[in-house]
């Protein structure tokens, strides 16, 4: 799935027992519940996978420049020490970015990665993506960019 950068619809998420990229059969009887779950209490859709972090860094356009987000090592696994990297190009941040990790549509305790500048426009920090007891592997990294705003990256992680 190298190079994937597409939106996953709520309908795709509601296919029976399948990852959105490997759809088998649609379950109209559960679509209503699934759609409601996709727009949980924080108002964000959980069905938007916009980052193929397992295969490549992810890029977002912000304020006339771009932000590149990456996690290493690959594959990106839960419950492992991970290095998070943000690169700002064409924009000037007023301080180091902070990453909030969570699961879309789910209220969770804070899990922040504080980044330090390691080069011109380059920031790194370490953290852990925890394993969800539900077995869900969809995660969101909200990168807070001081002086610019936020950039959201939604991706899948691997559970061992």
C-alpha positions as CSV (number, residue, x, y, z in Angstrom):
1,X,0.0,0.0,0.0
2,X,2.9,2.3,-0.6
3,X,1.9,5.9,-1.4
4,X,-1.6,5.7,0.1
5,X,-3.1,9.0,1.0
6,X,-6.9,8.7,0.7
7,X,-10.0,9.4,2.7
8,X,-11.8,6.4,4.1
9,X,-15.5,6.9,4.3
10,X,-17.7,5.9,7.3
11,X,-19.5,3.5,5.0
12,X,-16.2,1.7,4.3
13,X,-15.5,1.4,8.0
14,X,-18.9,-0.3,8.5
15,X,-18.1,-3.3,6.2
16,X,-18.3,-6.6,8.1
17,X,-15.1,-7.4,10.0
18,X,-12.8,-6.0,7.4
19,X,-10.1,-3.4,7.4
20,X,-11.3,-0.6,5.1
21,X,-8.7,-1.6,2.4
22,X,-9.9,-5.2,2.3
23,X,-13.7,-4.9,2.1
24,X,-15.8,-8.1,2.0
25,X,-19.5,-7.3,2.6
26,X,-21.5,-4.2,3.7
27,X,-23.6,-4.6,6.9
28,X,-26.6,-2.2,6.4
29,X,-28.0,-3.4,9.7
30,X,-25.1,-1.9,11.6
31,X,-24.3,1.1,9.4
32,X,-26.4,3.5,11.6
33,X,-24.5,2.5,14.7
34,X,-21.2,2.5,13.0
35,X,-21.8,6.0,11.5
36,X,-22.8,7.4,14.9
37,X,-19.6,5.9,16.4
38,X,-17.5,7.5,13.7
39,X,-18.7,10.9,14.9
40,X,-18.2,10.5,18.6
41,X,-18.1,13.1,21.3
42,X,-15.2,15.2,20.0
43,X,-17.0,15.8,16.7
44,X,-14.1,14.4,14.5
45,X,-14.7,11.7,12.0
46,X,-12.8,8.6,12.9
47,X,-12.9,7.2,9.3
48,X,-10.3,9.5,7.8
49,X,-6.9,7.8,7.3
50,X,-4.7,10.4,5.9
51,X,-1.3,9.1,6.7
52,X,0.4,5.9,5.6
53,X,3.0,6.1,8.4
54,X,4.0,2.5,8.0
55,X,5.5,3.2,4.6
56,X,6.4,6.8,4.4
57,X,6.5,10.2,6.2
58,X,3.2,12.2,5.9
59,X,3.0,15.8,4.6
60,X,0.4,18.5,5.3
61,X,0.3,22.0,3.7
62,X,0.1,24.7,6.3
63,X,0.3,28.5,6.1
64,X,2.1,28.6,2.8
65,X,4.6,25.9,3.8
66,X,4.5,22.2,4.8
67,X,4.8,20.0,7.8
68,X,6.3,16.5,7.4
69,X,5.5,14.0,10.2
70,X,7.3,10.7,10.7
71,X,7.6,8.0,13.3
72,X,10.4,5.5,13.6
73,X,11.2,2.6,13.7
74,X,9.0,1.0,11.1
75,X,6.7,-0.8,11.4
76,X,5.1,1.6,13.9
77,X,4.1,-0.6,16.8
78,X,2.1,0.0,20.0
79,X,3.9,-0.4,23.3
80,X,7.3,0.3,21.8
81,X,9.7,3.2,22.2
82,X,9.2,5.5,19.2
83,X,10.9,8.5,17.8
84,X,8.6,11.2,16.5
85,X,9.8,13.7,14.0
86,X,8.3,16.9,12.6
87,X,9.9,19.0,9.9
88,X,8.7,22.5,9.1
89,X,9.4,23.9,5.6
90,X,8.5,27.3,4.4
91,X,7.0,28.2,7.8
92,X,8.5,29.6,10.9
93,X,7.2,28.2,14.2
94,X,7.2,30.4,17.3
95,X,8.4,27.4,19.5
96,X,8.8,23.6,19.3
97,X,5.8,21.6,18.3
98,X,3.9,19.3,20.7
99,X,2.2,16.1,19.5
100,X,-1.0,14.9,21.2
101,X,-1.6,11.2,20.6
102,X,-5.1,9.7,20.8
103,X,-7.7,7.6,19.1
104,X,-10.2,9.4,16.9
105,X,-13.6,9.6,18.4
106,X,-12.4,8.4,21.8
107,X,-11.8,10.5,24.9
108,X,-8.4,9.4,26.3
109,X,-6.0,10.6,29.0
110,X,-3.2,12.8,27.8
111,X,-0.4,11.3,25.8
112,X,1.9,14.1,24.6
113,X,5.3,14.0,22.9
114,X,7.3,17.1,23.5
115,X,9.7,17.8,20.6
116,X,13.1,19.5,20.7
117,X,14.8,21.3,17.8
118,X,17.5,19.1,16.3
119,X,18.2,21.1,13.2
120,X,16.9,23.9,11.0
121,X,13.1,23.4,11.1
122,X,13.6,19.8,12.4
123,X,12.1,18.6,15.7
124,X,12.3,15.2,17.4
125,X,11.0,13.5,20.6
126,X,10.3,10.1,21.9
127,X,7.0,8.5,23.1
128,X,4.8,5.4,23.1
129,X,1.6,4.7,21.5
130,X,-0.4,2.5,23.9
131,X,-2.3,-0.6,23.0
132,X,-6.1,-0.1,23.1
133,X,-7.9,-2.9,25.0
134,X,-10.6,-2.8,22.3
135,X,-8.1,-3.9,19.7
136,X,-8.6,-0.8,17.5
137,X,-5.4,0.2,15.7
138,X,-6.5,3.6,14.3
139,X,-4.6,6.5,15.9
140,X,-4.4,10.2,15.5
141,X,-1.4,12.5,16.1
142,X,-2.4,16.2,16.4
143,X,0.7,18.2,15.9
144,X,0.4,21.6,17.6
145,X,2.4,24.1,15.6
146,X,3.1,27.3,17.7
147,X,2.1,30.4,15.8
148,X,0.6,28.3,13.0
149,X,-2.2,26.0,14.2
150,X,-2.7,22.2,14.3
151,X,-2.1,19.5,11.8
152,X,-3.9,16.1,12.2
153,X,-2.4,12.8,11.0
154,X,-4.6,9.7,11.2
155,X,-2.9,6.3,10.8
156,X,-2.9,2.6,11.7
157,X,-0.4,1.1,14.1
158,X,0.7,-2.6,14.5
159,X,-0.1,-4.7,17.5
160,X,2.1,-7.7,18.3
